[in-house]
Amino acid sequence: MHYHINPTQLKEHIDWLFSIIKSSNIFTDEQLSKFRGVVGQLECDFFHGYIGHLPSWVIELIKRDPWVRFVEEDQYIELGQSTTPSPTPSTNTSLVTTNNFLATNGNNTLAQANPPWGLDRISHREPGFKGLYAYPADGGKNVDIYILDTGVNINHTDFEGRARHGQSFSDEGQRDGNGHGTHVAGIAAGRTYGVAKAASIVSLKVLDNDGTGPISAVIAGIDWVVRNMNSSSRAVVNMSLGRGGKSQAMNDIVTAAMGRGVVFAAAAGNDDVNACGTSPADSGSVMTVGASDENDNRASFSNWGRCVDIFAPGANITSAAHTSNTATRVYSGTSQAAPHVAGMMAIVLQMFPAATPVQIYDTLRDIATKDALKGIEGHDNTRNLLLFNGVNSTNLAQEARSAGDGSNFGWGSFRDMSGGWKLVSEVAWWVWV
């Protein structure tokens, strides 16, 4: 519906819709009793809409209503696993030093030895691995990372009690019966496998356990974030989703939520096609993330194009699994790349809580490692940017090497370092007013 339409007018519109259907005499009373009609409403501060299973002739009548802004068919999306471009990168002197490190204001830095390769790679600019992940000790503290996915096993030990359930938009409840959401959450904020090791995880189940769900569930999840995010913290949304097409409704809500201070990391998709053909990658309001592999190649499956803001590790990534509270699993996909970026967003927000979403996006592009990836050329002006965590880890790497056999620097061990720093098969329609 148009932006000026209020909830009372929305109710009047839906009452009118029901009266048209009932007075058409096309349906028997028995059919009307089974008719699903409007099955959900979305009433944000910034726009109103509803979703329903409606005959095509009713859709045409709705489109003629001057209160209606647009109508679009709901789409199914699935796991991200195997119109306007984002703003041009600009130097942000308040968040980034002249050497393109984060301005850490003297925070303590921790070092994790022998981390998963993705954490290792984003911790330095040079190719290869150094056996180290350096990160701010309180990175992501007081920042909530909302995982819009298949759910999260919040009791997994890698979350250390920092994960909680938000809302489920699936008929299958909160439980992660797939594993995708738990894996993604572990990359964003797990103790061993995660980027932002002090951030909190909030699970919003928008996909069923088979890994699919309607865009309308994702939209409802974003609305839930805006309504429920803690006023004393900042919100990062990770959307490791794929296979959807263009959606004005999706783009509208991410743009509106960004205006409320929400930042988004979104998987570019795994079809080796131009990401600008999907939403919200084409919105300019999210950070769209492609995947790289261990050899600094664009992962063969990763989408590309000018709508991809940055690349991050996404091949053969180890993280938490849903099958037990200590289980792990290896997955590949832009689904795994996006939470690396979501974790970095949480770190930057913890350090600079007043930063706007545009500043966060610009900062991650500014400090990214330039021209590190192969397989980028000839792909619709794809940016050759690889995620970098902004911590100057040179001294930490030297100290890690001096640890010798790693007896004090083993897998999962840490040392303080002083550092600078499914609906139904019927078609469903969204009506936006």
Secondary structure, 3 states (H helix, E strand, C coil): CCCCCCHHHHHHHHHHHHHHHHHCCCCCHHHHHHCCEEEEEEECCCCEEEEEECCHHHHHHHHHCCCCCEEEECCEEEECCCCCCCCCCCCCCCCECCCCCECCCCCCEEEEECCCHHHHHCCCCCCCCCCEEEEECCCCCCEEEEEEECCCCCCCHHHCCCEEEEEECCCCCCCCCCCHHHHHHHHHHCCCCCCCCCCEEEEEECCCCCCEEEHHHHHHHHHHHHHHCCCCCEEEEEECEECCCCCHHHHHHHHHHHHCCCEEEEECCCCCCEHHHCCCHHHCCCEEEEEECCCCEECCCCCECCCCCEEEECCCEEEECCCCCCCEEEECCHHHHHHHHHHHHHHHHHHCCCCCHHHHHHHHHHHCEECCCECCCCCCCCCCEECCCCCCCHHHHHHHHCCCCCCCCCCCCEEEECCCCCCCCCCCEEEEC
